[in-house]
Amino acid sequence: MTDASGGESTTSPDARLSERPDWIYLLREFEALFRHGSAGGSKAIRTHRKAVRDRLSAVIAADGGFVEQTPITKPVTAHFNRALDVGERGAMQGMARALRQVRDRLTWEYGYEKVPPALARKYAYCEILGPRGPILADRLILGFVLFAPNTTYPQHSHKSIEESYISISGAWSENNAAVYAPGSLILNRPGDEHRITTGELEPCLLAYAWVGTPEALTAPGMKLTAPKRKRAGA
């Protein structure tokens, strides 16, 4: 079977994308994020934004497969309504409203077999487009990651995948370098190590995009980096 991006997929679609208008509207909000936001003068970010737009446009134009999935919640999704409420009052209100329309059909995951109990209560992600669906594509993954207030997501990197985050709701920092508000885009190149922390009072909802080869996106994996010990006398 061939999926919406022209690659081979073993997932059987239950419908065509055009039969799921709420999901199409959500994809259009993603397209707007990567079309109208600023690259800040960065050639790398400009190139990434174009790659996301081009691959997303191909999926929409192909009217590919849609796979019905079982909705799954995690403990952190108790913060989801608050994240959407805050998002709808800010710069990312279009995305927050489109996401609210499908909130009861999302499959929240951890991404690993063993998750530290503290992190399991404070983090989860959901894919909306990718090799596993619900919207089938093989050269692009789109989704959302939700963090509870006062969360630290450990240092990690992704091999052969270029990744960006755009804040929809809540403030956050990467590698303790700066504070990013809704609408901010952060790019991580393949192999870049990054660590996420969130604000103390509000949840944080990020949209993410992964660009890579079908092989890399089918089995993305992640490398966790052990915390560096302080040198003696430091």
C-alpha positions in Angstrom: 0.0 0.0 0.0 1.2 3.5 -0.8 0.6 6.3 1.7 -0.2 10.0 1.2 3.4 10.9 0.5 4.1 8.2 -2.0 6.0 5.8 0.2 5.2 2.3 1.3 3.1 1.9 4.4 1.7 -1.2 6.2 -1.1 0.8 7.9 -4.5 0.3 6.2 -6.5 3.5 5.9 -10.1 3.6 7.1 -11.0 6.7 5.1 -9.6 9.4 2.9 -8.3 12.6 4.4 -10.9 14.7 2.7 -13.6 12.8 4.7 -12.2 14.2 7.9 -12.6 18.0 7.6 -11.7 18.7 11.3 -8.3 17.2 10.7 -7.8 19.1 7.4 -8.5 22.4 9.3 -5.8 21.4 11.8 -3.3 20.8 9.0 -4.1 24.2 7.6 -3.2 25.7 10.9 0.2 23.9 10.7 0.7 25.2 7.2 0.0 28.7 8.4 2.5 28.4 11.3 5.2 27.4 8.9 4.3 29.9 6.2 3.6 33.2 8.0 6.0 33.0 11.0 9.5 34.7 10.7 12.7 32.8 10.1 14.5 35.5 12.1 17.1 35.8 9.3 18.2 32.1 9.7 18.8 30.3 6.4 18.5 26.9 8.3 15.1 27.8 9.7 13.9 29.2 6.4 14.9 26.0 4.7 13.2 23.8 7.4 10.0 25.8 7.2 9.9 25.3 3.4 10.5 21.6 3.7 7.6 21.3 6.2 5.3 23.3 4.0 6.2 21.3 0.8 5.8 17.9 2.4 2.5 18.9 4.1 1.1 20.4 0.9 1.9 17.0 -0.8 0.0 15.1 1.8 -3.1 17.4 1.5 -3.0 17.4 -2.3 -2.7 13.6 -2.4 -5.9 13.2 -0.2 -4.3 10.1 1.3 -5.3 7.7 3.9 -6.7 8.4 7.4 -6.5 5.7 10.1 -9.0 5.8 13.0 -7.1 5.4 16.3 -8.2 4.6 19.8 -8.1 7.8 21.9 -5.7 7.5 24.8 -5.1 9.9 27.7 -2.2 10.2 30.1 -2.1 11.9 33.6 -0.7 15.1 32.0 -3.8 15.5 29.8 -5.6 16.8 33.0 -3.8 20.0 32.0 -4.9 19.9 28.4 -8.0 22.0 28.7 -6.1 24.7 30.5 -3.4 24.8 27.8 -6.1 25.2 25.2 -7.9 27.9 27.1 -4.7 29.9 27.4 -3.8 29.3 23.8 -7.1 30.5 22.6 -6.5 33.9 24.3 -3.1 34.4 22.7 -1.3 34.6 19.4 -1.8 30.9 18.6 -5.6 31.0 19.0 -6.3 29.5 15.5 -4.3 26.4 16.2 -5.7 26.1 19.8 -9.2 26.2 18.5 -8.6 23.7 15.7 -7.0 21.3 18.1 -9.9 21.6 20.5 -12.2 20.2 17.8 -10.3 16.9 17.8 -9.2 16.8 21.4 -11.4 13.7 22.2 -9.8 11.7 19.3 -6.1 12.1 20.2 -3.8 9.2 21.1 -1.4 10.4 23.8 1.9 8.4 24.2 5.2 8.4 26.0 7.5 7.1 23.3 9.4 4.6 25.6 8.6 1.4 27.3 10.0 2.6 30.7 9.2 6.2 31.8 10.3 7.6 35.2 7.2 7.9 37.3 7.7 11.6 37.8 7.9 12.3 34.1 5.0 10.0 33.4 2.7 12.3 35.3 4.0 15.5 33.6 4.6 14.7 29.9 3.0 13.1 26.8 2.8 13.6 23.1 0.4 12.8 20.3 1.1 12.5 16.6 -1.5 13.7 14.1 0.5 13.0 10.9 3.1 10.4 10.2 3.9 6.8 9.2 1.5 5.5 11.9 -1.3 8.0 11.3 -3.9 9.0 12.0 -3.1 11.1 8.9 -0.7 8.9 6.9 2.6 10.4 5.6 6.1 9.0 5.4 8.5 12.0 5.0 7.0 14.2 7.7 5.7 13.9 11.3 3.5 16.5 12.9 2.2 16.4 16.4 1.9 18.0 19.8 3.7 17.6 23.1 2.1 18.6 26.4 4.0 19.4 29.6 2.7 20.1 33.1 3.9 23.2 34.9 7.4 23.0 36.4 8.6 20.1 34.2 12.1 19.2 33.0 12.4 16.9 30.0 15.8 15.3 30.0 18.7 16.1 27.6 18.3 14.1 24.4 18.9 14.1 20.6 17.5 12.5 17.5 19.6 10.8 14.8 18.8 11.7 11.1 15.8 13.8 12.1 15.5 17.6 11.9 13.0 18.8 14.5 11.3 22.1 15.3 9.0 23.2 18.1 6.5 26.0 18.0 4.9 27.1 21.3 1.1 27.1 21.2 0.5 27.9 24.9 2.8 28.5 27.9 6.4 29.6 28.3 9.4 27.2 28.1 13.2 27.2 27.6 15.6 24.9 25.8 19.0 24.2 27.3 18.3 27.0 29.8 19.3 29.5 27.0 16.2 31.7 26.8 12.5 31.9 27.5 10.2 31.2 24.5 6.7 32.5 24.3 3.8 31.3 22.1 4.6 31.6 18.4 8.4 31.1 18.9 10.1 28.4 16.7 13.1 26.5 17.8 15.1 24.3 15.4 17.1 21.3 16.4 19.3 19.8 13.7 20.0 16.0 13.6 22.1 15.1 16.6 21.6 18.4 18.4 21.2 17.8 22.2 18.3 19.7 23.8 16.7 19.8 27.2 13.3 21.4 27.9 12.0 23.1 31.0 8.6 24.7 31.5 7.2 27.5 33.6 6.1 27.1 37.2 2.5 28.0 37.0 1.0 27.1 33.6 1.2 24.0 31.3 3.1 24.2 28.1 1.8 22.9 24.7 4.2 22.7 21.8 3.5 21.8 18.2 6.4 19.9 16.6 7.5 18.9 13.1 10.0 16.2 12.3 11.6 16.1 8.8 13.5 13.1 7.6 13.7 10.0 5.4 11.0 7.4 5.5 13.4 5.0 7.2 14.3 7.6 9.9 10.7 8.6 10.6 9.4 5.0 10.7 11.8 4.1 13.6 12.9 7.5 14.9 14.4 6.5 18.3 15.9 8.9 20.7 19.2 9.1 22.5 19.1 10.2 26.1 22.2 12.0 27.4 23.4 11.4 30.9 23.7 14.5 33.0 27.2 15.9 33.0 28.9 15.7 36.4 30.4 18.9 37.8 34.1 18.9 37.8 35.8 18.9 41.2 36.2 22.5 42.5 33.7 23.8 39.9 
